[in-house]
Amino acid sequence: MRALGRWIGLELATWLIAGTVLVLVFSLAMPWAAAIALGIGITVVIALMSWMRRGRTRLARYRDMDGVDEMTGEEFEDWLAVLFRRSGYRVRHTAASGDFGADLIISMDGEEWVVQAKRQARPVGVAAVQQAAAARPHYDADGAMVVTNTTFTAQAVTLAASTDVVLWDRDDIAAELLSSRGTATGHEVR
């Protein structure tokens, strides 16, 4: 409840202004009553989506490796984004669908990497490596990596070695991101 109160306190003015602008724009093309209803409806939906996303990110900051296995795939991506940011990377999320094999794009010191995040219960196979390898040229990135909460199959490790895709399993996340500042580009494929 405190989070809701804080969110309302910090962003209420922003959403009131955005809603007012929407109502004014819509009123140019439709009656006032319809413009008000549509403007308020859109503003409420966007505000709720923003609040839910912030809630997932806030939750991600406080989880460690013990909580990772209980996360959804989207929460895992958010959690990794928070950890990469803490380690000094700039992080962008790709589109939720049609991401071309990358969930995150991280950059530091002029290098950009695509990251395929896989939160699952069994070892990650070659499909994730193929997706990351294909995403690298699509996003014109310098490197590609797959990060998982589990391990990788032998085939995935073999393919990653021949396609220069970096693999991080649960131990690597702990060593590279949960400890001191990690460097994604300095980690060797195992």
HUURBEL-V919690 format. One record per helix or strand of 3 or more residues. SS is the DSSP state (2 for helix, 1 for strand). FROM is the first residue (numbers start at 0). TO is the last residue. If there is no record, write none. Layout:
ss=SS from=FROM to=TO
ss=SS from=FROM to=TO
This chain:
ss=2 from=1 to=26
ss=2 from=31 to=60
ss=2 from=64 to=67
ss=2 from=72 to=85
ss=1 from=89 to=92
ss=1 from=103 to=107
ss=1 from=110 to=117
ss=2 from=125 to=137
ss=1 from=142 to=147
ss=2 from=153 to=162
ss=1 from=164 to=167
ss=2 from=169 to=177
ss=2 from=183 to=185
